[in-house]
Amino acid sequence: METHGWGRHLHDVRSFEKLTSAGMTFLDVDVIRILDEVLPARLGGVPGQYQLIEEELADGRPRVRLLVHPAVGQVDPALARETFLAALASGSDTHRSMAATWRDAGLVEVERRAPVAETIGKILHLRTTRRPRA
């Protein structure tokens, strides 16, 4: 491409319209519906009290943290994780397979803490953190 005048190299290009971890990709609209509707209806709380953070660990493995605000009240982490994964799996056969992969890998961890706000105060449904490139 450089020989044709395309000399700019891009890396770390991200999309906030999907959540991809362990090779499985879910659209943000599906995840947002779960965070804003399914989890509050099943576990309590209101929209904005649940957030997903996709991370890459130091060894390169992925991890997805499901943050549950303490104001939601008493929540069984196993129930929260299973409710989230079951809702992800409720679509097509492909969704069931992808959610099963996340379940089997133990990819989703529940953490009781307030969702992380951006510097402007906005709470994103999906937040991605990557380890710095070497």
Kinemage of the C-alpha trace (Angstrom):
@kinemage 1
@onewidth
@group {chain A} dominant
@subgroup {mainchain}
@vectorlist {calphas} color= white
{ca met a 1} P 0.000 0.000 0.000
{ca glu a 2} L 2.918 2.337 0.680
{ca thr a 3} L 3.949 2.193 -2.977
{ca his a 4} L 0.548 3.685 -3.810
{ca gly a 5} L 0.862 6.571 -1.356
{ca trp a 6} L -0.740 4.921 1.687
{ca gly a 7} L 2.114 5.357 4.146
{ca arg a 8} L 0.155 5.858 7.344
{ca his a 9} L 0.024 2.835 9.655
{ca leu a 10} L -2.873 2.458 12.090
{ca his a 11} L -3.056 0.251 15.159
{ca asp a 12} L -5.279 -0.183 18.202
{ca val a 13} L -8.364 0.746 16.166
{ca arg a 14} L -11.412 -0.047 18.279
{ca ser a 15} L -15.125 -0.095 17.857
{ca phe a 16} L -17.552 0.662 20.650
{ca glu a 17} L -20.348 -1.056 18.734
{ca lys a 18} L -19.302 -4.550 19.748
{ca leu a 19} L -17.710 -6.520 22.543
{ca thr a 20} L -15.090 -9.014 21.425
{ca ser a 21} L -13.297 -11.280 23.832
{ca ala a 22} L -11.868 -14.787 23.451
{ca gly a 23} L -12.712 -14.654 19.750
{ca met a 24} L -16.437 -14.158 20.405
{ca thr a 25} L -18.180 -10.942 19.336
{ca phe a 26} L -21.471 -9.600 20.673
{ca leu a 27} L -23.108 -6.413 19.413
{ca asp a 28} L -23.394 -3.516 21.850
{ca val a 29} L -27.185 -3.356 21.438
{ca asp a 30} L -27.470 -6.893 22.839
{ca val a 31} L -25.133 -6.160 25.744
{ca ile a 32} L -26.776 -2.802 26.529
{ca arg a 33} L -30.218 -4.442 26.650
{ca ile a 34} L -28.885 -6.960 29.163
{ca leu a 35} L -27.191 -4.300 31.313
{ca asp a 36} L -30.126 -1.857 31.252
{ca glu a 37} L -33.114 -4.220 31.241
{ca val a 38} L -32.380 -7.866 32.033
{ca leu a 39} L -30.020 -7.486 34.995
{ca pro a 40} L -32.022 -4.751 36.786
{ca ala a 41} L -35.251 -6.749 36.293
{ca arg a 42} L -33.699 -9.944 37.655
{ca leu a 43} L -31.206 -8.663 40.251
{ca gly a 44} L -32.497 -5.208 41.156
{ca gly a 45} L -31.138 -1.747 40.620
{ca val a 46} L -31.536 0.577 37.671
{ca pro a 47} L -29.810 1.224 34.343
{ca gly a 48} L -26.353 2.680 34.898
{ca gln a 49} L -25.593 0.412 37.851
{ca tyr a 50} L -24.130 -2.341 35.653
{ca gln a 51} L -21.091 -2.078 33.392
{ca leu a 52} L -18.829 -4.429 31.441
{ca ile a 53} L -15.102 -3.893 31.327
{ca glu a 54} L -13.159 -5.898 28.773
{ca glu a 55} L -9.503 -6.257 29.699
{ca glu a 56} L -6.383 -7.900 28.462
{ca leu a 57} L -4.312 -9.394 31.277
{ca ala a 58} L -0.522 -9.107 31.393
{ca asp a 59} L -0.165 -12.562 29.833
{ca gly a 60} L -2.474 -11.600 26.951
{ca arg a 61} L -5.530 -13.521 28.171
{ca pro a 62} L -8.879 -11.731 28.025
{ca arg a 63} L -11.102 -11.008 31.005
{ca val a 64} L -14.545 -9.458 31.174
{ca arg a 65} L -15.557 -7.854 34.468
{ca leu a 66} L -19.236 -7.322 35.153
{ca leu a 67} L -19.407 -4.410 37.582
{ca val a 68} L -22.468 -4.340 39.844
{ca his a 69} L -22.973 -1.176 41.882
{ca pro a 70} L -23.152 -1.844 45.647
{ca ala a 71} L -26.391 0.191 45.777
{ca val a 72} L -28.108 -2.678 43.934
{ca gly a 73} L -28.105 -4.540 47.244
{ca gln a 74} L -27.315 -8.160 48.008
{ca val a 75} L -26.423 -10.006 44.783
{ca asp a 76} L -25.048 -13.512 44.414
{ca pro a 77} L -22.068 -13.167 42.021
{ca ala a 78} L -22.713 -16.614 40.513
{ca leu a 79} L -26.344 -15.667 39.815
{ca ala a 80} L -25.279 -12.335 38.276
{ca arg a 81} L -22.741 -14.067 36.020
{ca glu a 82} L -25.188 -16.790 34.984
{ca thr a 83} L -28.010 -14.280 34.371
{ca phe a 84} L -25.701 -12.258 32.138
{ca leu a 85} L -24.455 -15.313 30.204
{ca ala a 86} L -27.955 -16.793 29.847
{ca ala a 87} L -29.202 -13.493 28.426
{ca leu a 88} L -26.280 -13.430 25.962
{ca ala a 89} L -27.173 -16.977 24.923
{ca ser a 90} L -30.869 -16.213 24.426
{ca gly a 91} L -30.487 -15.263 20.773
{ca ser a 92} L -29.391 -17.537 17.972
{ca asp a 93} L -27.552 -20.861 18.071
{ca thr a 94} L -24.400 -18.843 17.430
{ca his a 95} L -25.074 -16.711 20.526
{ca arg a 96} L -25.602 -19.875 22.597
{ca ser a 97} L -22.294 -21.266 21.385
{ca met a 98} L -20.425 -18.007 22.039
{ca ala a 99} L -21.890 -17.626 25.536
{ca ala a 100} L -20.987 -21.259 26.277
{ca thr a 101} L -17.395 -20.521 25.255
{ca trp a 102} L -17.270 -17.579 27.673
{ca arg a 103} L -18.874 -19.705 30.420
{ca asp a 104} L -16.465 -22.612 29.920
{ca ala a 105} L -13.466 -20.274 29.889
{ca gly a 106} L -14.584 -18.575 33.120
{ca leu a 107} L -14.193 -15.300 31.252
{ca val a 108} L -16.800 -13.244 33.120
{ca glu a 109} L -15.985 -12.145 36.667
{ca val a 110} L -18.449 -10.217 38.816
{ca glu a 111} L -17.111 -7.312 40.827
{ca arg a 112} L -19.147 -5.310 43.362
{ca arg a 113} L -18.220 -1.680 42.780
{ca ala a 114} L -19.546 1.409 41.105
{ca pro a 115} L -19.199 1.538 37.320
{ca val a 116} L -16.198 3.492 36.067
{ca ala a 117} L -17.039 6.973 34.804
{ca glu a 118} L -15.136 8.639 31.976
{ca thr a 119} L -13.340 11.932 32.647
{ca ile a 120} L -16.452 13.845 31.554
{ca gly a 121} L -18.577 11.859 34.020
{ca lys a 122} L -20.311 9.618 31.482
{ca ile a 123} L -20.661 5.924 32.315
{ca leu a 124} L -20.214 3.778 29.225
{ca his a 125} L -21.955 0.403 29.084
{ca leu a 126} L -18.829 -1.201 27.634
{ca arg a 127} L -15.341 -0.145 28.549
{ca thr a 128} L -12.175 -1.628 27.101
{ca thr a 129} L -8.755 -1.507 28.683
{ca arg a 130} L -5.672 -2.898 27.005
{ca arg a 131} L -2.219 -3.343 28.419
{ca pro a 132} L 0.328 -0.971 26.888
{ca arg a 133} L 2.177 -2.218 23.828
{ca ala a 134} L 5.802 -3.178 24.416
